[in-house]
Amino acid sequence: MAASVSIEPSVTSLLQKSFPSVDTTESDPCKISSSVYPDAHYTDAEKNDINQWTITASHISSATSGSVTEDAAKTAARFSSLNTHLASRTTILGSKPSLADVALFTALSPIVSKWSANERTGEQGYHHIVRHIDFVQNSPLFGLKVAEEEKVAVDPNDVKVAIKPIDAKAEKERKKKEKEAATAAAAAGATTTSAADAPPKSKKEKVKDAAASVGTAVASAVGVGQAGTPKDSTAAPAADEDGAKSQKTQKKEKKEKAPKPPKAAAVEKPLSPSLIDLRVGHIIKAVQHPNADSLYVSTIACGDAAGADNTSDHEGTVVRTVCSGLNGLIPLEEMQGAKIVVVCNLKPVTMRGIKSAAMVLAASPRPKEGEDGHHTTPVELVRPPEGAEPGDRVYFEGWEGDPEPVLNPKKKVWETVQPGFTTTDGLEVAFDAGAVEPLAKEGKSGLGVLKTKGGVCKVTTLQGATVR
């Protein structure tokens, strides 16, 4: 189902000026992206990203114009999330142009133009946002007709603090996750073509590839080489001064090994509910656990790729087996065929002999003092909006970002963040930053509703409930 997303007038105006033949009355960001950039082909995962970041751009624009009041902590969280996302990408999608980049450019340009040098490239600066703005406004990849007087002035030589190198291990995990997402999209019906079978690139495509490399050059100008590695590299050992060594002697000698570059320090992501991989799930079937009276065992489609860890095949559908302590709290018949929200990156656990690879989100009244914190009646499943599909990303508004591949149990991210999961008077599921002690100490507060690209996730009757 096509997503209807609010597209700001400033974005529409820039598109009309830059691409007069494009229908800007369309409300689906992915369709507009395909019209403006016909050579870019988007996977389902990339379409989700286009929708999500276009929505984020709209929120930033609303806060900037004053039409929506937003506290400084939430705004800073948006900027931090975007800056982290762009740390290893030339564009929002990596190297492909899309409406999301244009929308973020129009939303952020008036803000970035007023930033001080420290806000741009200081110790806590948003280096990657600045680089992205400069790339979008100048690169032929986007083809935007931005008047010179409207461009953000960016001096690549005015860098207060060089960007820290990206942690190689974290980058490897990110690429693995993106590959899995692409495989999932392919399994859902997308067609992939190997490099050997691909048709030769057109002249236009070659120009766009060259333009994409400009982004790497811009990043290099502010202190980072391609793929986030340090710009300096170790030169190969010099040849013998008189060059008279015979080939036979050279073969016998061991080549000098270039010194290894220092290992990049791990980049610790700030605490955020975005670290939790929340998705729409579809319960295909649910049964009582054979060895535990309080547990159900559900077979749930979560949008995983074929062969992904902790999955199996059920009649042609990739599924996870999930144990949930809802037996006696929610009727078994209510579980059958239900669309729900699941947590997909907790470390799998074995519950009475059955391995559980996810967790079903449900709401219940907040425990009273002295209670053990387990669900007490009544209990209600968290429901995604109508039309949601298995695997759709679910996120808290204002806390957008990339989830961890697997949450480290030692860091207790879920245990720390979950107290902020609640429901509103309007029965919307939301995240209350003020209820999470580490975030409250940082001065963060406010509610962000739980959403998919199609709308808000809700419960049936429970107000002010806890969600876990």
C-alpha positions, 0 to 999 in steps of 0.5 A: 500500500502506498504511503501518504506522507506530508511533504513540505511546500519548500520541498515541492517548490524546489522540485518544481523549479528543478524538475518542471515535468515531475508531478509534485502533487503525488504524496508518496515519497517513493514515487516522487523519488522514482520520477525525479531519479528514474535510474535509481531503483529502490528495494523495499528496505530503501523505500521504508528509509525514504518514508521514515526520513521524509517524515523526520524532515517534516518534523524538523521543518515544523519545529523550525517554523514554530508550528509545532513546539519541540524541546531542545533534547528531542531536536538534538536527538534527531540531529544525532540520529541523522549524523550517525546515519550519514557517518558511512553514507554519501546519501540517505540510502548510501549512494542513491539519491532520493526525495529524503535527501531533498526533504532533509536539505530543505529542512536543515539548510536554514538551521545549518546556515546559522550554526557556529563552526563548533556546532558544525565541526567541533567535538560534538559537531554534526560533521556529516550533516554539514557534508551532506548539505554541501553535497546535495546542494552542489552535486549533479547527482541531485540536479537541484537548482539552488540559487547561489545566495540560498546555498549554505556556505561551507568551508571544508578547511574550517574544521575544528575537530577531525572526525573520528574513524569509524569502528571497523567491527561496527561498520561490518555489522551495519553492512551485514544488516543492510545485506540481510535487508536487501535479501529480504526485499528480494525474497518478497519479490524484488529481482536482483541481477548479478554484476556479470549479468548486468547490462552495460551502464549508460552514459547518464549512469556513469555520470551519476556514478562519478557524481557519487564519488564527489561525496567521498571527496567532500568527506575527505575534505573534512578529514575522512577518507573513503569508507571512513578510514583515516586519510593517511596511509603507509607507503610501500617500502622503498626499493634498494637504493642502487637497484642492483639486487637480482630478482632471485635475491629479492624473492628470497628476502622477506617483504617488509610488512607495513605497520598496521594502522591503530585500531579504531576506537569503538563508537558507542551509540547513545542510549535510545529506543531506536537501538531496539529492532521493533517490527510488525509481526504476523502470528501465523499460528499459536499453541500452548507450550507443551511444558509450561502452563503460562507460555504460548508458542507462536509462529510469527512472520517478521519479514526476515530474509530466507536463511537468516539466523533464528528463523525457519520455514513454515509453508514457504514463509520465513518465520521465528518461533516465539515463546510469550508469557501470555497464556491465561492473560490473552485468549489463545484464539485472539493470538491466531492471525494477529498483526502485532509488534515484536522485538527482534534483536534480543538474544534468543533464549530457551524457555522450557526446551523451546528456543524463543527468537523474539518478544511480543509487545503487550500492555498491562496496568503499571505494577504497584509498589511491591509487585514483581513487574510481570503482566497483570490483567487486563493485558492487550496486544500492541496493534500496528495500524491497518495495512501494516505488513510483516517486517515493516519498521516500527519506531518512536517519533523523534527517536529514529535511527538504526537498531543494533543487530543484536542487543548485548545483554551485558549493556541492558539496553532493553531493561534500561529503556523499557520503563519509558514504554507507555500508553497515552490517554488516546490509547497510543503507544509512546516512549516517555524519555523522562521515565528513563533515568539516564535520559532524564539526567541528560535533560531529555523528556517528552513523549514520542508515539510508536509508528510505522510508515502507515500510522500509529500503534495503539492498544484497545483500552489501557491508558497510562499502561506499561508496555513490554 
